Amino acid sequence: MASIDTEHLDFDYPVYDLRSRSIKLAISRQMVGGALSDLGSHITVNALRNINLSINEGDRLGLVGHNGAGKSTLLRVVAGLYRPQRGRIRILGRVVPLVEKGVGISWDDTGYDNIELPLRLLGATNEEVKRAKKDIPEFTGLGAYMHLPLRTYSDGMKARFAFALCTAIEADILVLDEWLSAGDLDFQERANQRLNELVRSASILVLASHSLPLIESVCNRAILLEKGRIVLQGGASEVCAAYLNDDYGEPTPPLEFAF
């Protein structure tokens, strides 16, 4: 049974080579996301702080918040792409992250050569890799281009290939940063159909999006992130309404600088 549990989870980004006090102050005034800590030799962006979550089978969890609130960082931690510095995370089930397009891809290798390694990194079986090698050329319509290096592809072709690769295997836990779209209108229609099938088959969905109607239509739960903290969680409609109306209490104040 798929599940995700976190306890007191923190994640920090260290930022080096900011020696000027004026630069530090300018950043602190403009910061809208995670709080900042000044550690002398570098600044630390506290992207996630004290995240406690329990996500279970059947949950479709939406992540809501302003730019820099911590949504994408939390997705990457759940996907296993980032390791938290403090706290605990426990994941049961295969995680397929539709977060980073091109993870494991070598742009100097051909389309065919770029199928196996990224899928192996996601835990694909021999049968799944074999099926993907047949499915991806057909789904993308790339044809003979599959024999050419990816660096020779147009941006649209790269997007189609990356999407088909990311959605080639089924997930117990699907982690999605915005609703993916790629290619022309005809391909987007097929891509949306495939994405909907993946969402339906997944035991758990974790979706970050700025589209509140999308969150309300796809998710049954939501959390609101503010400066790296969960400030509200509940039903998707309830959380989206509170975010839209700024009705979720005082935002967490940023940490003070000590010079």
C-alpha positions as CSV (number, residue, x, y, z in Angstrom):
1,M,0.0,0.0,0.0
2,A,1.5,3.3,-1.1
3,S,2.1,6.1,1.5
4,I,4.3,9.1,2.3
5,D,5.0,10.2,5.8
6,T,7.2,13.1,6.9
7,E,8.1,14.3,10.4
8,H,9.7,17.7,11.2
9,L,11.2,17.8,7.8
10,D,13.6,20.7,6.9
11,F,15.4,21.6,3.7
12,D,17.9,24.4,3.2
13,Y,19.6,25.9,0.2
14,P,23.1,27.4,1.0
15,V,24.0,30.4,-1.1
16,Y,27.7,31.3,-1.1
17,D,29.8,34.3,-2.3
18,L,27.4,36.9,-1.0
19,R,30.1,38.9,0.8
20,S,28.5,42.3,0.6
21,R,26.1,43.3,3.4
22,S,24.2,45.5,0.9
23,I,23.5,42.5,-1.3
24,K,22.3,40.4,1.7
25,L,20.0,43.2,2.8
26,A,18.6,43.7,-0.7
27,I,17.8,40.0,-1.0
28,S,16.2,39.9,2.4
29,R,13.9,42.8,1.5
30,Q,12.8,41.2,-1.8
31,M,12.5,37.7,-0.4
32,V,8.9,36.3,-0.9
33,G,9.7,32.6,-0.3
34,G,11.6,30.7,2.3
35,A,13.1,32.6,5.2
36,L,16.8,33.5,5.3
37,S,19.6,32.7,7.8
38,D,22.9,34.6,7.7
39,L,25.7,32.2,8.7
40,G,28.6,34.6,8.0
41,S,30.3,32.7,5.2
42,H,27.0,32.2,3.4
43,I,23.3,32.7,3.5
44,T,20.9,29.8,3.9
45,V,17.5,29.8,2.3
46,N,15.2,27.9,4.7
47,A,13.0,26.4,1.9
48,L,11.1,23.9,4.0
49,R,10.6,24.1,7.8
50,N,9.0,21.5,10.1
51,I,6.9,19.8,7.4
52,N,4.6,17.1,8.9
53,L,2.5,15.2,6.4
54,S,0.8,11.9,6.1
55,I,-0.4,11.0,2.6
56,N,-2.2,7.7,2.1
57,E,-3.7,5.5,-0.6
58,G,-6.3,7.4,-2.6
59,D,-5.0,10.9,-1.7
60,R,-4.7,13.5,-4.4
61,L,-2.8,16.2,-2.6
62,G,-2.5,19.7,-4.1
63,L,0.3,22.1,-3.1
64,V,-0.7,25.8,-3.1
65,G,1.3,28.9,-2.4
66,H,3.1,31.9,-3.8
67,N,6.2,31.6,-5.9
68,G,9.1,30.6,-3.6
69,A,6.7,29.2,-0.9
70,G,8.4,25.8,-1.1
71,K,6.0,23.8,-3.4
72,S,8.6,22.6,-5.9
73,T,11.2,21.9,-3.2
74,L,8.7,19.7,-1.4
75,L,7.9,17.9,-4.6
76,R,11.6,17.2,-5.2
77,V,12.0,15.9,-1.6
78,V,9.0,13.6,-2.1
79,A,10.4,12.5,-5.4
80,G,13.7,11.6,-3.9
81,L,15.6,14.2,-5.9
82,Y,16.5,16.2,-2.8
83,R,17.5,14.8,0.6
84,P,16.3,16.8,3.6
85,Q,18.9,18.0,6.1
86,R,16.7,17.4,9.1
87,G,13.7,15.3,9.9
88,R,12.4,12.1,8.4
89,I,10.6,11.0,5.3
90,R,9.2,7.5,4.7
91,I,7.9,6.5,1.3
92,L,6.2,3.2,0.3
93,G,5.6,2.6,-3.4
94,R,7.2,3.4,-6.7
95,V,7.6,7.2,-7.2
96,V,7.5,8.6,-10.7
97,P,8.4,12.3,-10.7
98,L,7.1,14.5,-13.5
99,V,9.2,17.3,-12.1
100,E,12.5,17.6,-14.0
101,K,12.3,17.1,-17.7
102,G,15.5,15.3,-18.9
103,V,16.7,13.6,-15.7
104,G,19.2,11.0,-16.9
105,I,19.1,12.2,-20.5
106,S,22.3,12.6,-22.5
107,W,21.8,15.1,-25.3
108,D,24.6,13.6,-27.3
109,D,23.0,10.1,-27.4
110,T,20.2,9.0,-29.8
111,G,16.6,8.9,-28.8
112,Y,16.7,5.1,-28.6
113,D,19.8,5.2,-26.4
114,N,18.1,7.7,-24.0
115,I,15.2,5.4,-23.2
116,E,16.8,2.8,-20.9
117,L,18.9,4.8,-18.3
118,P,16.2,7.3,-17.2
119,L,13.7,4.5,-16.9
120,R,16.1,2.3,-14.9
121,L,16.6,5.3,-12.5
122,L,12.8,5.2,-11.9
123,G,13.0,1.4,-11.2
124,A,11.6,0.2,-14.5
125,T,11.6,-3.6,-15.2
126,N,13.1,-5.2,-18.3
127,E,9.6,-5.6,-19.6
128,E,8.7,-2.0,-19.0
129,V,11.9,-0.8,-20.8
130,K,11.2,-3.1,-23.7
131,R,7.6,-1.8,-24.0
132,A,8.8,1.8,-23.8
133,K,11.2,1.3,-26.7
134,K,8.3,0.4,-28.8
135,D,5.8,2.9,-27.4
136,I,7.9,6.1,-27.3
137,P,8.7,6.3,-31.0
138,E,5.0,5.6,-31.8
139,F,3.6,8.1,-29.3
140,T,5.9,10.9,-30.2
141,G,5.8,10.4,-33.9
142,L,9.6,11.0,-34.1
143,G,10.2,8.1,-36.5
144,A,13.7,8.1,-37.9
145,Y,14.7,11.0,-35.6
146,M,14.9,8.4,-32.8
147,H,18.2,7.3,-34.4
148,L,19.7,10.8,-34.1
149,P,21.3,12.6,-31.1
150,L,18.8,14.5,-29.0
151,R,20.8,17.7,-29.5
152,T,19.7,17.7,-33.1
153,Y,16.0,17.8,-32.1
154,S,13.9,21.0,-32.2
155,D,12.6,22.3,-28.8
156,G,9.2,20.8,-29.6
157,M,10.6,17.4,-30.4
158,K,12.7,17.5,-27.2
159,A,9.5,18.3,-25.2
160,R,7.6,15.5,-26.9
161,F,10.4,13.0,-26.2
162,A,10.8,14.1,-22.6
163,F,7.1,13.9,-21.9
164,A,6.8,10.4,-23.4
165,L,9.8,9.2,-21.5
166,C,8.5,10.6,-18.1
167,T,5.1,8.9,-18.7
168,A,6.3,5.6,-20.0
169,I,5.8,3.6,-16.8
170,E,3.0,3.6,-14.2
171,A,3.4,5.0,-10.7
172,D,2.2,4.1,-7.3
173,I,3.0,7.7,-6.4
174,L,2.8,10.4,-9.1
175,V,4.6,13.6,-8.4
176,L,3.7,16.4,-10.7
177,D,4.9,20.0,-11.0
178,E,2.2,21.9,-12.9
179,W,0.1,20.0,-15.5
180,L,2.5,19.1,-18.3
181,S,2.0,20.0,-21.9
182,A,4.2,19.5,-24.9
183,G,4.2,19.9,-28.6
184,D,1.4,21.0,-31.0
185,L,-2.3,20.9,-30.3
186,D,-2.7,17.3,-31.6
187,F,0.1,16.1,-29.4
188,Q,-1.2,18.0,-26.4
189,E,-4.5,16.3,-26.7
190,R,-2.8,12.9,-26.6
191,A,-0.5,14.0,-23.8
192,N,-3.5,15.1,-21.7
193,Q,-5.2,11.8,-22.2
194,R,-2.1,9.9,-21.2
195,L,-1.6,12.1,-18.1
196,N,-5.2,11.6,-17.0
197,E,-4.7,7.8,-17.3
198,L,-1.6,8.0,-15.2
199,V,-3.3,10.1,-12.5
200,R,-6.3,7.6,-12.4
201,S,-4.0,4.6,-12.1
202,A,-1.7,6.1,-9.4
203,S,-2.4,5.3,-5.8
204,I,-1.3,8.8,-4.7
205,L,-0.9,12.1,-6.6
206,V,1.0,15.0,-5.3
207,L,0.5,18.1,-7.6
208,A,1.9,21.6,-7.3
209,S,0.1,24.2,-9.4
210,H,-0.8,27.9,-9.6
211,S,-4.1,26.9,-11.2
212,L,-6.6,26.8,-8.3
213,P,-9.4,25.4,-10.6
214,L,-7.0,22.5,-11.5
215,I,-6.2,21.8,-7.9
216,E,-9.9,21.8,-7.0
217,S,-10.9,19.5,-9.9
218,V,-8.1,17.0,-9.5
219,C,-7.3,16.9,-5.8
220,N,-9.3,15.9,-2.7
221,R,-6.8,17.4,-0.2
222,A,-4.5,20.5,-0.3
223,I,-1.9,22.2,1.8
224,L,-1.0,25.9,1.7
225,L,2.7,26.7,2.0
226,E,4.0,30.1,3.2
227,K,7.7,30.7,3.6
228,G,8.5,27.0,3.7
229,R,5.9,26.1,6.3
230,I,2.5,24.5,6.1
231,V,0.0,27.2,7.3
232,L,-3.2,25.4,6.3
233,Q,-4.3,22.0,5.2
234,G,-7.7,20.5,4.5
235,G,-10.1,19.9,1.6
236,A,-8.9,21.2,-1.7
237,S,-11.8,23.7,-2.1
238,E,-11.4,25.0,1.4
239,V,-7.6,25.6,1.1
240,C,-7.9,27.2,-2.4
241,A,-10.6,29.5,-1.1
242,A,-8.5,30.5,1.9
243,Y,-5.5,31.2,-0.3
244,L,-7.6,33.2,-2.8
245,N,-9.0,35.4,0.1
246,D,-5.8,35.6,2.1
247,D,-7.7,34.0,4.9
248,Y,-5.1,31.8,6.6
249,G,-3.6,33.8,9.4
250,E,-0.4,35.8,9.7
251,P,2.5,34.6,7.5
252,T,5.5,33.2,9.3
253,P,8.0,36.1,9.8
254,P,11.4,35.6,8.2
255,L,14.4,35.0,10.4
256,E,16.4,38.1,11.4
257,F,19.9,38.8,10.2
258,A,22.8,39.1,12.6
259,F,25.8,41.1,11.2
